[in-house]
Every structure is written in C-alpha cells, then in structure tokens.
C-alpha cells in the first residue's frame, strides 16, 4: 500500500500524541516535539509497512511533512 500525505500526517500525529489536523504540513516538526528517536521509529515503520526507502538524515534535515512527501514517494 502506498503511503499518502494523510497517512504520513496521521503517523506523525500518533507518535506525537496529537490530533492529525493539528499537524501543519509546512511547519518544523521539531517544534511539535519530534525528536530523533521518534523520527527513526517513523522511518522504520514506513519502510516496513509501505516499502519506502529513505535516509534518516534526509528526513532530519528538513522535518516538515511537505518536505518529506517527495522523499517518501508521495505525489499530489
């Protein structure tokens, strides 16, 4: 199953204990409490569940949903 922006937002919200609607696509997720351990967990889950290949460093460099979408193969 392909990863979607909605699923990406839901996964991030879940790991941060937030409502998905509270997670903006253009904000730095570190400001919402995302740390390296949580980011590694998210990346591992996306690899396992959706078969995406992405480097942790690429996600950490620009921690915003809109920046991650193309890295994770999400279009549209």
OpenMM code with the backbone's topology and positions (N, CA, C; nanometers):
from openmm import Vec3, app, unit

residues = "UNK UNK UNK UNK UNK UNK UNK UNK UNK UNK UNK UNK UNK UNK UNK UNK UNK UNK UNK UNK UNK UNK UNK UNK UNK UNK UNK UNK UNK UNK UNK UNK UNK UNK UNK UNK UNK UNK UNK UNK UNK UNK UNK UNK UNK UNK UNK UNK UNK UNK UNK UNK UNK UNK UNK UNK UNK UNK UNK UNK UNK UNK UNK UNK UNK UNK UNK UNK UNK UNK UNK UNK UNK UNK UNK UNK".split()
positions = [
    Vec3(0.0845, -0.1184, 0.0000),
    Vec3(0.0000, 0.0000, 0.0000),
    Vec3(0.0888, 0.1244, 0.0000),
    Vec3(0.0568, 0.2179, -0.0868),
    Vec3(0.1345, 0.3406, -0.0983),
    Vec3(0.1073, 0.4326, 0.0205),
    Vec3(0.2104, 0.5001, 0.0612),
    Vec3(0.1998, 0.5984, 0.1678),
    Vec3(0.1365, 0.7250, 0.1106),
    Vec3(0.0410, 0.7821, 0.1828),
    Vec3(-0.0255, 0.9053, 0.1404),
    Vec3(0.0081, 1.0171, 0.2384),
    Vec3(-0.0188, 1.1393, 0.1982),
    Vec3(0.0041, 1.2528, 0.2871),
    Vec3(-0.0832, 1.2410, 0.4119),
    Vec3(-0.2054, 1.1932, 0.3948),
    Vec3(-0.2939, 1.1743, 0.5096),
    Vec3(-0.2395, 1.0726, 0.6077),
    Vec3(-0.1853, 0.9626, 0.5557),
    Vec3(-0.1264, 0.8603, 0.6428),
    Vec3(-0.0001, 0.9129, 0.7096),
    Vec3(0.0785, 0.9870, 0.6348),
    Vec3(0.2002, 1.0481, 0.6890),
    Vec3(0.1651, 1.1382, 0.8067),
    Vec3(0.0663, 1.2227, 0.7866),
    Vec3(0.0217, 1.3147, 0.8925),
    Vec3(-0.0332, 1.2368, 1.0124),
    Vec3(-0.1104, 1.1327, 0.9860),
    Vec3(-0.1669, 1.0515, 1.0947),
    Vec3(-0.0568, 0.9813, 1.1736),
    Vec3(0.0432, 0.9289, 1.1043),
    Vec3(0.1532, 0.8601, 1.1721),
    Vec3(0.2318, 0.9558, 1.2609),
    Vec3(0.2597, 1.0746, 1.2094),
    Vec3(0.3330, 1.1747, 1.2871),
    Vec3(0.2494, 1.2184, 1.4077),
    Vec3(0.1220, 1.2433, 1.3850),
    Vec3(0.0340, 1.2851, 1.4947),
    Vec3(0.0273, 1.1777, 1.6019),
    Vec3(0.0194, 1.0520, 1.5599),
    Vec3(0.0109, 0.9418, 1.6548),
    Vec3(0.1350, 0.9348, 1.7433),
    Vec3(0.2521, 0.9463, 1.6826),
    Vec3(0.3745, 0.9336, 1.7606),
    Vec3(0.3974, 1.0547, 1.8516),
    Vec3(0.3346, 1.1679, 1.8162),
    Vec3(0.3472, 1.2883, 1.8983),
    Vec3(0.2315, 1.3052, 1.9963),
    Vec3(0.1305, 1.2173, 1.9858),
    Vec3(0.0148, 1.2291, 2.0739),
    Vec3(-0.0716, 1.3495, 2.0418),
    Vec3(-0.0791, 1.3837, 1.9137),
    Vec3(-0.1564, 1.4995, 1.8690),
    Vec3(-0.2700, 1.4545, 1.7777),
    Vec3(-0.3611, 1.5452, 1.7497),
    Vec3(-0.4654, 1.5234, 1.6504),
    Vec3(-0.4033, 1.5490, 1.5131),
    Vec3(-0.4292, 1.4647, 1.4150),
    Vec3(-0.3696, 1.4869, 1.2822),
    Vec3(-0.3963, 1.6256, 1.2249),
    Vec3(-0.5138, 1.6805, 1.2515),
    Vec3(-0.5467, 1.8139, 1.1992),
    Vec3(-0.4617, 1.9233, 1.2627),
    Vec3(-0.3986, 1.8928, 1.3757),
    Vec3(-0.3137, 1.9899, 1.4445),
    Vec3(-0.1706, 1.9928, 1.3902),
    Vec3(-0.1397, 1.9000, 1.2999),
    Vec3(-0.0050, 1.8904, 1.2444),
    Vec3(-0.0036, 1.9599, 1.1083),
    Vec3(0.0548, 2.0804, 1.0998),
    Vec3(0.0587, 2.1510, 0.9722),
    Vec3(0.1621, 2.0891, 0.8781),
    Vec3(0.1365, 2.0972, 0.7489),
    Vec3(0.2271, 2.0353, 0.6523),
    Vec3(0.3555, 2.1145, 0.6341),
    Vec3(0.3538, 2.2420, 0.6685),
    Vec3(0.4693, 2.3270, 0.6391),
    Vec3(0.5504, 2.3683, 0.7612),
    Vec3(0.5184, 2.3158, 0.8773),
    Vec3(0.5891, 2.3545, 0.9997),
    Vec3(0.7005, 2.2567, 1.0346),
    Vec3(0.8006, 2.3067, 1.1030),
    Vec3(0.9102, 2.2241, 1.1531),
    Vec3(0.8560, 2.1343, 1.2639),
    Vec3(0.8621, 2.0040, 1.2419),
    Vec3(0.8034, 1.9094, 1.3371),
    Vec3(0.8808, 1.8982, 1.4677),
    Vec3(1.0027, 1.9467, 1.4703),
    Vec3(1.0794, 1.9501, 1.5953),
    Vec3(1.0080, 2.0417, 1.6943),
    Vec3(0.9468, 2.1479, 1.6432),
    Vec3(0.8718, 2.2409, 1.7284),
    Vec3(0.7495, 2.1746, 1.7916),
    Vec3(0.7066, 2.0618, 1.7368),
    Vec3(0.5918, 1.9872, 1.7891),
    Vec3(0.6337, 1.8696, 1.8757),
    Vec3(0.7649, 1.8572, 1.8980),
    Vec3(0.8140, 1.7521, 1.9870),
    Vec3(0.8782, 1.6334, 1.9182),
    Vec3(0.8942, 1.6393, 1.7858),
    Vec3(0.9585, 1.5280, 1.7161),
    Vec3(1.1078, 1.5276, 1.7465),
    Vec3(1.1562, 1.4152, 1.7954),
    Vec3(1.2989, 1.4003, 1.8223),
    Vec3(1.3546, 1.2879, 1.7369),
    Vec3(1.4845, 1.2659, 1.7455),
    Vec3(1.5494, 1.1686, 1.6573),
    Vec3(1.4995, 1.0263, 1.6805),
    Vec3(1.4699, 0.9907, 1.8030),
    Vec3(1.4220, 0.8550, 1.8322),
    Vec3(1.2858, 0.8327, 1.7672),
    Vec3(1.1970, 0.9293, 1.7810),
    Vec3(1.0644, 0.9179, 1.7194),
    Vec3(1.0756, 0.9175, 1.5668),
    Vec3(1.1657, 0.9988, 1.5139),
    Vec3(1.1838, 1.0023, 1.3690),
    Vec3(1.2364, 0.8689, 1.3170),
    Vec3(1.3296, 0.8080, 1.3871),
    Vec3(1.3795, 0.6769, 1.3465),
    Vec3(1.2681, 0.5731, 1.3493),
    Vec3(1.1818, 0.5813, 1.4495),
    Vec3(1.0693, 0.4895, 1.4598),
    Vec3(0.9725, 0.5069, 1.3433),
    Vec3(0.9429, 0.6312, 1.3086),
    Vec3(0.8551, 0.6583, 1.1946),
    Vec3(0.9152, 0.6021, 1.0659),
    Vec3(1.0424, 0.6313, 1.0422),
    Vec3(1.1084, 0.5852, 0.9195),
    Vec3(1.1090, 0.4327, 0.9115),
    Vec3(1.1342, 0.3671, 1.0226),
    Vec3(1.1346, 0.2201, 1.0246),
    Vec3(0.9955, 0.1654, 0.9915),
    Vec3(0.8926, 0.2278, 1.0459),
    Vec3(0.7554, 0.1856, 1.0179),
    Vec3(0.7183, 0.2057, 0.8721),
    Vec3(0.7609, 0.3158, 0.8135),
    Vec3(0.7311, 0.3409, 0.6724),
    Vec3(0.8044, 0.2428, 0.5820),
    Vec3(0.9263, 0.2092, 0.6196),
    Vec3(0.9991, 0.1074, 0.5418),
    Vec3(0.9271, -0.0264, 0.5503),
    Vec3(0.8900, -0.0641, 0.6712),
    Vec3(0.8249, -0.1934, 0.6952),
    Vec3(0.6866, -0.2001, 0.6319),
    Vec3(0.6055, -0.1000, 0.6550),
    Vec3(0.4646, -0.1044, 0.6148),
    Vec3(0.4383, -0.0590, 0.4710),
    Vec3(0.5263, 0.0256, 0.4183),
    Vec3(0.4997, 0.0839, 0.2868),
    Vec3(0.6138, 0.0623, 0.1871),
    Vec3(0.7214, 0.0017, 0.2313),
    Vec3(0.8317, -0.0285, 0.1421),
    Vec3(0.9108, 0.0914, 0.0924),
    Vec3(0.8978, 0.2037, 0.1611),
    Vec3(0.9734, 0.3217, 0.1179),
    Vec3(1.1181, 0.3109, 0.1641),
    Vec3(1.2048, 0.3688, 0.0864),
    Vec3(1.3450, 0.3744, 0.1256),
    Vec3(1.3828, 0.5212, 0.1373),
    Vec3(1.4164, 0.5596, 0.2560),
    Vec3(1.4528, 0.6986, 0.2820),
    Vec3(1.5583, 0.6989, 0.3915),
    Vec3(1.6495, 0.7899, 0.3807),
    Vec3(1.7551, 0.8031, 0.4803),
    Vec3(1.7078, 0.8915, 0.5957),
    Vec3(1.7410, 0.8486, 0.7156),
    Vec3(1.7078, 0.9259, 0.8351),
    Vec3(1.7598, 1.0692, 0.8217),
    Vec3(1.8820, 1.0846, 0.7745),
    Vec3(1.9431, 1.2178, 0.7644),
    Vec3(1.8630, 1.3099, 0.6729),
    Vec3(1.8070, 1.2541, 0.5656),
    Vec3(1.7270, 1.3362, 0.4743),
    Vec3(1.5994, 1.3857, 0.5418),
    Vec3(1.5389, 1.3006, 0.6225),
    Vec3(1.4191, 1.3411, 0.6963),
    Vec3(1.4543, 1.4427, 0.8046),
    Vec3(1.5630, 1.4190, 0.8741),
    Vec3(1.6035, 1.5073, 0.9838),
    Vec3(1.6456, 1.6453, 0.9332),
    Vec3(1.6976, 1.6503, 0.8117),
    Vec3(1.7455, 1.7766, 0.7554),
    Vec3(1.6333, 1.8775, 0.7368),
    Vec3(1.5167, 1.8307, 0.6952),
    Vec3(1.4018, 1.9176, 0.6712),
    Vec3(1.2778, 1.8533, 0.7308),
    Vec3(1.2577, 1.8665, 0.8629),
    Vec3(1.1482, 1.7966, 0.9318),
    Vec3(1.0119, 1.8638, 0.9173),
    Vec3(0.9579, 1.8560, 0.7972),
    Vec3(0.8227, 1.9073, 0.7713),
    Vec3(0.7553, 1.8101, 0.6751),
    Vec3(0.6263, 1.7907, 0.6910),
    Vec3(0.5536, 1.6965, 0.6068),
    Vec3(0.5688, 1.7281, 0.4584),
    Vec3(0.5621, 1.8562, 0.4226),
    Vec3(0.5721, 1.8933, 0.2817),
    Vec3(0.7102, 1.8621, 0.2244),
    Vec3(0.8121, 1.8612, 0.3072),
    Vec3(0.9468, 1.8258, 0.2626),
    Vec3(0.9644, 1.6748, 0.2530),
    Vec3(0.8974, 1.6027, 0.3396),
    Vec3(0.9091, 1.4568, 0.3416),
    Vec3(0.8313, 1.3905, 0.2286),
    Vec3(0.7203, 1.4491, 0.1893),
    Vec3(0.6328, 1.3842, 0.0908),
    Vec3(0.7089, 1.3393, -0.0345),
    Vec3(0.7859, 1.4255, -0.1011),
    Vec3(0.8560, 1.3794, -0.2206),
    Vec3(0.9632, 1.2738, -0.1885),
    Vec3(1.0259, 1.2845, -0.0733),
    Vec3(1.1266, 1.1865, -0.0338),
    Vec3(1.0651, 1.0478, -0.0141),
    Vec3(0.9383, 1.0450, 0.0251),
    Vec3(0.8682, 0.9209, 0.0533),
    Vec3(0.7834, 0.8732, -0.0643),
    Vec3(0.7965, 0.9413, -0.1782),
    Vec3(0.7247, 0.8990, -0.2975),
    Vec3(0.5792, 0.9411, -0.3017),
    Vec3(0.5434, 1.0393, -0.2208),
    Vec3(0.4052, 1.0880, -0.2179),
    Vec3(0.3923, 1.2000, -0.3204),
    Vec3(0.2976, 1.1849, -0.4098),
    Vec3(0.2738, 1.2877, -0.5108),
    Vec3(0.1326, 1.3431, -0.4953),
    Vec3(0.1145, 1.4610, -0.5500),
    Vec3(-0.0195, 1.5201, -0.5482),
    Vec3(-0.0491, 1.5869, -0.4258),
] * unit.nanometer
topology = app.Topology()
chain = topology.addChain("A")
for resn in residues:
    res = topology.addResidue(resn, chain)
    for name in ("N", "CA", "C"):
        topology.addAtom(name, app.Element.getBySymbol(name[0]), res)
